[in-house]
Amino acid sequence: MSEMIKTEQLRYHYQDEEGRPVTALDGVDLEIGRGEFVAVLGHNGSGKSTLAGHFNAIRLPSGGTVWVDHMDTRVEENTYEIRKNCAMVFQNPDNQIVATVVEEDVAFALENMGVPPEEIRRRVDDALKAVGMYEFREHAPHKLSGGQKQRIAIAGVIAIMPRCVVLDEPTAMLDPRGRREVMEVVRVLNERFGITVVLITHHMDEAIQAGRVVVMHHGRVLMDGAPREIFAQVDALKGASLDVPQTIEILYELNRTGAGLPLAAMSVNECADILQGYLAG
């Protein structure tokens, strides 16, 4: 698997309100392959959103290097291609919606890129169909729900046909229904279109849907592995001020009473099977 994103000893510093230096990223080494679905977890201030900003060249390293599709983000001439190949979706969809009609909003970036009108029409229709919002193409975005707005924002990203999409807590402002809608679209991006997905989140139920989980803590990569591997390390996660999926939490609490159950339940059904076997034994 060739790499889509690579960081090497990435460091990033900024100044606080009193002018004191603050280290946000402290020597991050990370590789994300093409077609991967990676969730990045971390408590507030862990550096996860700062890391995401480097993948789109919104932020540039204070030290070390970031390559996106083999392009060095520090080289100014690469910025346009980097942002075309690695698109960002942010927390608040209202900050990304610029037009008064849905299809015009999805077409906005394409028009700025000089894409021919007939190609714009095809891409907009395809993108809206991909996120299940084609029937709303002539609606006003401000009348849509939060989840629908976020799906429109994602459609705008799909339309430019990036190789990678970085989503920075895209469900943070949504209700449970909106979160489910957005996560369904995220899976479509990865599974149907083969787009590399990097999901910054603090929701454990979203992270378990990824193929790989990276845990950030104090500006460093604390853990990196498959969801089952990561979430079985409950004490380490709690030490990093993170929760675990409720299914794992139930088994963990039972183990504190001596149950000796495997911490391997990524779904309610898996948890039920483990509990049923425990009770039957």
Order of alpha helices (4+ residues) and beta strands (2+ residues): beta-beta-beta-alpha-beta-beta-alpha-beta-alpha-alpha-alpha-beta-alpha-beta-alpha-beta-beta-alpha-alpha-alpha-alpha
